[in-house]
Structures are given as C-alpha cells and as structure tokens.
Amino acid sequence: MNDSFPLDGADFLMNDRICNRRDVLRAGAAVGTSMILGSGLAIAKHPKGSANACIFLWLGGGAAHLDTFDPKQRGDGKKKVGSYYDAIPTAIPGANVCEHLPRVASRLDHCTLIRTLHHKIIDEHAAATNIVHTGRPTSGTIIYPSLGSVVSHELGPAGDGVPAYVVIGYPNVTRGPGFLGSKYGYVYLTETASGPIGLTAPADVPIERRDRREKLLESIRGDYETTHPDDAAIADYAAAGREAARLAGPKFSKVFKLDEEPGSRRESYGGEFGQRCLLARRLVESGVRFVEVSHNLNFLNGTGWDTHNQGQLKQHELIAELDHALAALLDDLARTKRLDSTLVVVATEFGRPAEFDSGGGRGHQSTAFSALLAGGGLRNGQIIGETDELAKKIVADPVTIPDFHATIHAALGINPDKELKAPGGRPVPITDHGKPVAKLFS
C-alpha cells in the first residue's frame, strides 16, 4: 500500500546523535501507527462484511482498462496513444467510463471501480490468470487454492443439495482447490441449458436401484479408507464421488431451468453471457457461495479480451455485452433484495497499454489495470486509486492482488489472515499479507 509515514523510523535511528531506548520505542510506535493510519486504504483490524455469496465475472484475455473502466485521452488506433472510445459520465460525479458502458454508468453508484490493481506478470496469460485467482505466483513446491476454493472451504454451501463453488466456463487448474483437496473444488458447466455434465442420473435406472448401488459403493469406500488411512489420493477421489452423488438430486438440477424465469427477464440479460449471469443469480439463491462466470467462451469479436491486432476492431461488442448483462444482474439482485448480500466482482488478468501495435490492437500491461466491485454491503459509489494520463503508472492508492483478495474475503466475513494447513502441516495464510481496502467498509 502507498502509506505515508509522518516519521521515518530508519532516518530517526540513523540520526547523528545516540538514541536511547525511549527514542527507539517512539520511532517504532510512529512507524506502526502510520502503517495503520497512513493512506486510509489498508487497515490493521480486518472488517467483517455482510455478503454471503460472490458472483465473479471473469474477462479472460486481459481487458483493456483504458477502453472500459479507466478512460483517458482519445487515441486513433494507430499512432496517437490513448483510449479507443469516447468517455461518458457516470452516477459517480467526476468519474467516466467507456461510451459502450451506458447501463453500468448509470448504476455506478452501486459499484466501486478499483483502478490501481497491479502485479509483475506481463507476457504470460496463464501465470497472470493464476495470480489473480490464487493471489500468489506459482510455486514449485505447493499448489495454492483459488479464491473460490477458499470461500468454499471457509463457508461451505448455504443450502442442501447444492455445491459451494460453481464455474460457468472451462475447467482450469487456476480455479482449483490446490492443497485444500478436491472436496473444495468446483462443479463446472459450459452450457446453461444442460447444466453440469455427469450429475444427471440415468432415466432408465430406478431410484431404488441407484440407492442400492450407492450404498454398496460407500461400503467399499469405507472399508478401504479404514485400512488405508494415509492414501490421500483415494480419499480425495472418494470425497469427489460422495459430492457428485449429493448433487445428483432434484434441487440442484432445478436451478438450471432458466425457462422458469419470465421471458422479459431473460431478455433483459441479453445473449449467452447474460444467460450465464442469470444462472449465477439462481445459483447463489439456491445456496452456492461462489460462482465464476467466464465471458470469453465463444470469442464474440474473434479474440475475446486478448485484443491484439484485429480483435480491437470489434472489442466494443464484448464491452456492450458486458454492459447489458452486468446491468441486468445488478437490477435483478436489487429486485430480489440480494444485492447487499451478494458481492459482484468483474476482474481480468491484466490490462492493456495506451499504445497500439502494428495491427491496431494492444499488448499487455500489468503495472496498472482495473476491476469492479458491486453490492456486497460495501460502501460503494467510489473510485479507488488513480493512474497517470495514459493509465500506465499508479499515481495514488495502489491495490495489490493480495489486497484485492483480502477485500473480497472480508466482504464475505472471512478473515484474510487466517492460516490454512498445507500438506505437512505448513501454515499458509489465506492471503499473502493482503489488507482489505478500508474505504469500502463502514
């Protein structure tokens, strides 16, 4: 965090006079106090928010912050650097967003824009995706759990017959449970109409017969686990099997019947991505704690958010689809009185520079990029952080990825400093020294 110390402890201790014990203690107290009170972003005692579920909208590929949530001077797509689109005002006085986000702009008082996320990974999408999902760089000795898996571990499902964690998108290790084990993994699907593959019971097998099969399988599992208590791989496999059996019931399958929603409501969400967002709302209503919704499955503009070369030309189609679906989701959560208890997050692995490449697109930038938070009982209607005239450098209030994770966890009532146990009993804090953004909490 970008704390400003009223007294530099090092300068004080290296003064040309000899310090006594009282001097040293006073310097240490000054430094410690300034770390708590410095910029107003990080806080020493973590808050406990009121949200009980999170919908995490993932803009895979690296969404250009200059063309979405942090617009700057207008460029020309060639030599003149800057945003690709005009900016429009929002419900937050003095804050602008891209012209293709008019619906979100009018609802931005229910949101917070974080414009100063940053990390050090530039050229590798997978590594950047991993750090945004797990809050840590990859390690050769340990696989860290994803944000969704930590929420699953800490909160569990809020309803019977549903999982704690669902991914509407393709499976990927960066979304996985890491050292927490498969019990805290995700259920995934790519088609909203059909739901997760493998959880639908065969229609030609009577329920009584299925129950007998499950009891026999459980007996075999139990015997093996009793005689082989140290076989972690089989224990993990057995846990996954039990969870699949639990989710094969009617309650979870009913969630995917989007045709139960009024036609006008389904239409308000728009196309495929919008229907995924509608499903996400139904999932959290059923008791799912964390739903990730991928936005780039079918590459509407040819490249998804990875807007090199020609992908830039139709980027506005992606932005407009996001605008349509996100606004509908916020309205629907407000209608069902779940906006304050549901944290909505829009995130990506990194941003894009103000310069255009030879094909008219943009490269990668991780020194500064944006994310959006909405609902969740936060003090919304704010802009957190400031970048320079080209959105390349952070001018004020940087927010690290661990801080970002800590803010999400705190909003959900999870202590970001809590230690989890990795294999061998190694303690691993939920976040890597992350501090929640204090301005977002009462």
Summary of the structure (lengths in Angstrom):
residues: 442
radius of gyration: 23.6
end to end distance: 19.7
largest distance: 88.0
contacts: 1511
relative contact order: 0.21
helix: 38%
strand: 15%
